[in-house]
């Protein structure tokens, strides 16, 4: 996926020190996200003193409360303003991993805050 989007609703990162890890790292898996936004299949995980939301697709569960990372991951979010332009690189469970065209910073944005430019 490599699509251009315009931001239709500003977003400010919620986690200044996001979880990040590499494939093969062991994770402590906590609660599953519950909400009305349509953000299904996210689990609150901990690794190396950091915590954050991780998509179920990259967790190989070894028990109900632990797992192994299937791939490298960062929960970094992107702070953007309405009308900013971003490139969407990966779509997962209602979120899009984006790169800011202006700053080249990368991070997650809620898909509901974006409109694809065709």
Secondary structure in CASP SS format (residue, H / E / C, confidence):
PFRMAT SS
TARGET T0000
AUTHOR 0000-0000-0000
METHOD secondary structure of the structure
MODEL  1
X C 1.00
X C 1.00
X E 1.00
X E 1.00
X E 1.00
X E 1.00
X E 1.00
X C 1.00
X C 1.00
X C 1.00
X E 1.00
X C 1.00
X C 1.00
X C 1.00
X C 1.00
X C 1.00
X C 1.00
X C 1.00
X C 1.00
X E 1.00
X E 1.00
X C 1.00
X C 1.00
X C 1.00
X C 1.00
X E 1.00
X E 1.00
X E 1.00
X E 1.00
X E 1.00
X E 1.00
X E 1.00
X C 1.00
X C 1.00
X C 1.00
X C 1.00
X C 1.00
X C 1.00
X C 1.00
X C 1.00
X C 1.00
X E 1.00
X E 1.00
X E 1.00
X E 1.00
X E 1.00
X E 1.00
X C 1.00
X C 1.00
X E 1.00
X E 1.00
X E 1.00
X E 1.00
X E 1.00
X E 1.00
X H 1.00
X H 1.00
X H 1.00
X E 1.00
X E 1.00
X E 1.00
X E 1.00
X E 1.00
X C 1.00
X C 1.00
X E 1.00
X E 1.00
X E 1.00
X E 1.00
X C 1.00
X C 1.00
X C 1.00
X E 1.00
X E 1.00
X C 1.00
X C 1.00
X E 1.00
X C 1.00
X C 1.00
X E 1.00
X C 1.00
X C 1.00
X C 1.00
X C 1.00
X E 1.00
X E 1.00
X E 1.00
X E 1.00
X E 1.00
X E 1.00
X E 1.00
X E 1.00
X C 1.00
X C 1.00
X E 1.00
X E 1.00
X E 1.00
X E 1.00
X E 1.00
X E 1.00
X C 1.00
X C 1.00
X C 1.00
X C 1.00
X C 1.00
X E 1.00
X E 1.00
X E 1.00
X E 1.00
X E 1.00
X H 1.00
X H 1.00
X H 1.00
X E 1.00
X E 1.00
X E 1.00
X C 1.00
X C 1.00
END
